[in-house]
Amino acid sequence: MNNEIINNNKILEILSKTFNPDRARLKEILHKAKAKKGLSLEETACLININDKELENEMFEIAARIKDEIYGERLVFFAPLYVSDHCVNDCEYCNFHIRNKTILRAKLSSEKIQEQVEFLINAGHKRVLLEFGEDPLNNPIDYIIDTINKIYSVQTEKGNIRRINVNIAATTKENYFRLKQAKIGTYQLFQETYHFPTYKKLHIGPKADYLRQLYAHNNAFESGLDDLGLGVLFGLYDWRFEVLAIMSHAEYMNKKYGIGPHTISVPRFQTGQTIKYEPEYKVSDENFLKLIAILRISVPYTGIIISTRENSEIRSTAFKIGVSQASAGSVASPGGYGKKSSQPQFEIHDKRSLRQIIETVLDDKLLPSFCTACYRLGRTGEAFMAISKHGDIHNFCRPNGILTFAEYLEDFADDKLDDKLYKKGSEVITFYLNKIENESMRNKTKERLARIKHGERDLYF
């Protein structure tokens, strides 16, 4: 299927043409990558087809450097919040498919939403990603908007949720406008697979409309949502094709609207209780890490998101080579926080709590962040891209990451005198505070840190 966003045949031709890339050509591409300006489809395909271990290692090093130079050392944490698993679609890879008659479908009431949000706030979260199945009767836009308003209203002694991202099925421009009015952050929608024959084979129901899915971001943008997230479910089709397809989609967004995707998510297929689907294109751990590095190099300005579908070892490596956002302490079913989750959408492999994950990333000298400043200060869409594409976003990320993590330590470290987390976290904060090059910004950050110690919260640049 040929299309202005994705040309399946063109992508396959590029992959074939670059199947055995010349070493000198690869060296050229890797040298170009260091400039952090991104790569063309053909250049990206060469990296996809790289078969030289020495050059592959160099590619990983460059990806890590680009991540550090654009986004810095910070790693932003969030939690998914499943609100309803009612769904009218029959997708082969999802446990919420309509053929699952064993699941006790759930749609959270206002009281249950309050309970779940309080749990997340009291665990340390400030950002959530809302998840709804597609069901016009059970999950209408009014219910989704009411849910967003409810979440923003919840407050505990530990604070509140400051940013809500939303993952709902492709919808109308009117509904996207209502999401904008409700002050959401990023609207995420995954194509699942860009390979048209595979897409048609795996979907039954409204979601089977490939073009509806593909053009959803256009409708969202034209309704005022200018922070948009792309993604595929790796394993449904050849990962090499999918990477180039995401690149193609990002190029289209850049050309048509002047902005690329705010985020790219890299979920990898995991099974679920009633999922019978066996992926034909399983992605090995080695290739999974490779595709993350390639995306970081090829679309350097975008945030890359990894979920708890992956185990702790894979995630730890991914954090260093390109990932800038990660879910933590997740459950994948409605009402699942604080109790045993039954029939989740997929199997979770990193089951550590938010605190346990934070302890691990501190060992790797990464800075945990809960920052939401850009969204509340209007640094979205074109404004965000202008900073990100020039590699300047870290000038905000580092100070704001420091401030939000300092909040976390003050509110969640058990004993300021004895808690190893507090000591280790304070050392990391001091280390990165001293790396703020602008003296005025460094001094302002120090002043805000003192105010946080004395009980003030939600300070940001």
Secondary structure in CASP SS format (residue, H / E / C, confidence):
PFRMAT SS
TARGET T0000
AUTHOR 0000-0000-0000
METHOD secondary structure of the structure
MODEL  1
M C 1.00
N C 1.00
N C 1.00
E C 1.00
I C 1.00
I C 1.00
N C 1.00
N H 1.00
N H 1.00
K H 1.00
I H 1.00
L H 1.00
E H 1.00
I H 1.00
L H 1.00
S H 1.00
K H 1.00
T C 1.00
F C 1.00
N C 1.00
P C 1.00
D C 1.00
R H 1.00
A H 1.00
R H 1.00
L H 1.00
K H 1.00
E H 1.00
I H 1.00
L H 1.00
H H 1.00
K H 1.00
A H 1.00
K C 1.00
A C 1.00
K C 1.00
K C 1.00
G C 1.00
L C 1.00
S C 1.00
L H 1.00
E H 1.00
E H 1.00
T H 1.00
A H 1.00
C H 1.00
L H 1.00
I H 1.00
N C 1.00
I C 1.00
N C 1.00
D C 1.00
K H 1.00
E H 1.00
L H 1.00
E H 1.00
N H 1.00
E H 1.00
M H 1.00
F H 1.00
E H 1.00
I H 1.00
A H 1.00
A H 1.00
R H 1.00
I H 1.00
K H 1.00
D H 1.00
E H 1.00
I H 1.00
Y H 1.00
G C 1.00
E C 1.00
R E 1.00
L E 1.00
V E 1.00
F E 1.00
F E 1.00
A E 1.00
P E 1.00
L E 1.00
Y E 1.00
V E 1.00
S E 1.00
D C 1.00
H C 1.00
C C 1.00
V C 1.00
N C 1.00
D C 1.00
C C 1.00
E C 1.00
Y C 1.00
C C 1.00
N C 1.00
F C 1.00
H C 1.00
I C 1.00
R C 1.00
N C 1.00
K C 1.00
T C 1.00
I C 1.00
L C 1.00
R C 1.00
A C 1.00
K E 1.00
L C 1.00
S C 1.00
S H 1.00
E H 1.00
K H 1.00
I H 1.00
Q H 1.00
E H 1.00
Q H 1.00
V H 1.00
E H 1.00
F H 1.00
L H 1.00
I H 1.00
N H 1.00
A H 1.00
G C 1.00
H C 1.00
K C 1.00
R E 1.00
V E 1.00
L E 1.00
L E 1.00
E E 1.00
F E 1.00
G C 1.00
E C 1.00
D C 1.00
P C 1.00
L C 1.00
N C 1.00
N C 1.00
P C 1.00
I H 1.00
D H 1.00
Y H 1.00
I H 1.00
I H 1.00
D H 1.00
T H 1.00
I H 1.00
N H 1.00
K H 1.00
I H 1.00
Y H 1.00
S H 1.00
V C 1.00
Q E 1.00
T E 1.00
E C 1.00
K C 1.00
G E 1.00
N E 1.00
I C 1.00
R C 1.00
R E 1.00
I E 1.00
N E 1.00
V E 1.00
N E 1.00
I C 1.00
A C 1.00
A C 1.00
T C 1.00
T C 1.00
K H 1.00
E H 1.00
N H 1.00
Y H 1.00
F H 1.00
R H 1.00
L H 1.00
K H 1.00
Q H 1.00
A C 1.00
K C 1.00
I C 1.00
G C 1.00
T C 1.00
Y E 1.00
Q E 1.00
L C 1.00
F C 1.00
Q C 1.00
E E 1.00
T C 1.00
Y C 1.00
H C 1.00
F H 1.00
P H 1.00
T H 1.00
Y H 1.00
K H 1.00
K H 1.00
L H 1.00
H C 1.00
I C 1.00
G C 1.00
P H 1.00
K H 1.00
A H 1.00
D C 1.00
Y H 1.00
L H 1.00
R H 1.00
Q H 1.00
L H 1.00
Y C 1.00
A H 1.00
H H 1.00
N H 1.00
N H 1.00
A H 1.00
F H 1.00
E C 1.00
S C 1.00
G C 1.00
L C 1.00
D C 1.00
D C 1.00
L E 1.00
G E 1.00
L E 1.00
G E 1.00
V E 1.00
L C 1.00
F E 1.00
G C 1.00
L C 1.00
Y C 1.00
D C 1.00
W H 1.00
R H 1.00
F H 1.00
E H 1.00
V H 1.00
L H 1.00
A H 1.00
I H 1.00
M H 1.00
S H 1.00
H H 1.00
A H 1.00
E H 1.00
Y H 1.00
M H 1.00
N H 1.00
K H 1.00
K H 1.00
Y H 1.00
G C 1.00
I C 1.00
G C 1.00
P C 1.00
H C 1.00
T E 1.00
I E 1.00
S E 1.00
V C 1.00
P C 1.00
R E 1.00
F C 1.00
Q C 1.00
T C 1.00
G C 1.00
Q C 1.00
T C 1.00
I C 1.00
K C 1.00
Y C 1.00
E C 1.00
P C 1.00
E C 1.00
Y C 1.00
K C 1.00
V C 1.00
S C 1.00
D H 1.00
E H 1.00
N H 1.00
F H 1.00
L H 1.00
K H 1.00
L H 1.00
I H 1.00
A H 1.00
I H 1.00
L H 1.00
R H 1.00
I H 1.00
S H 1.00
V C 1.00
P C 1.00
Y C 1.00
T C 1.00
G E 1.00
I E 1.00
I E 1.00
I E 1.00
S C 1.00
T C 1.00
R C 1.00
E C 1.00
N C 1.00
S H 1.00
E H 1.00
I H 1.00
R H 1.00
S H 1.00
T H 1.00
A H 1.00
F H 1.00
K H 1.00
I H 1.00
G C 1.00
V C 1.00
S C 1.00
Q E 1.00
A E 1.00
S E 1.00
A C 1.00
G C 1.00
S C 1.00
V C 1.00
A C 1.00
S C 1.00
P C 1.00
G C 1.00
G C 1.00
Y C 1.00
G C 1.00
K C 1.00
K C 1.00
S C 1.00
S C 1.00
Q C 1.00
P C 1.00
Q C 1.00
F C 1.00
E C 1.00
I C 1.00
H C 1.00
D C 1.00
K C 1.00
R C 1.00
S C 1.00
L H 1.00
R H 1.00
Q H 1.00
I H 1.00
I H 1.00
E H 1.00
T H 1.00
V H 1.00
L H 1.00
D H 1.00
D C 1.00
K C 1.00
L C 1.00
L E 1.00
P E 1.00
S E 1.00
F C 1.00
C C 1.00
T C 1.00
A H 1.00
C H 1.00
Y H 1.00
R H 1.00
L C 1.00
G C 1.00
R C 1.00
T C 1.00
G H 1.00
E H 1.00
A H 1.00
F H 1.00
M H 1.00
A H 1.00
I H 1.00
S H 1.00
K H 1.00
H C 1.00
G C 1.00
D C 1.00
I C 1.00
H H 1.00
N H 1.00
F H 1.00
C H 1.00
R H 1.00
P H 1.00
N H 1.00
G H 1.00
I H 1.00
L H 1.00
T H 1.00
F H 1.00
A H 1.00
E H 1.00
Y H 1.00
L H 1.00
E H 1.00
D H 1.00
F H 1.00
A C 1.00
D C 1.00
D C 1.00
K C 1.00
L C 1.00
D C 1.00
D C 1.00
K H 1.00
L H 1.00
Y H 1.00
K H 1.00
K H 1.00
G H 1.00
S H 1.00
E H 1.00
V H 1.00
I H 1.00
T H 1.00
F H 1.00
Y H 1.00
L H 1.00
N C 1.00
K C 1.00
I C 1.00
E C 1.00
N C 1.00
E H 1.00
S H 1.00
M H 1.00
R H 1.00
N H 1.00
K H 1.00
T H 1.00
K H 1.00
E H 1.00
R H 1.00
L H 1.00
A H 1.00
R H 1.00
I H 1.00
K H 1.00
H C 1.00
G C 1.00
E C 1.00
R C 1.00
D C 1.00
L C 1.00
Y C 1.00
F C 1.00
END
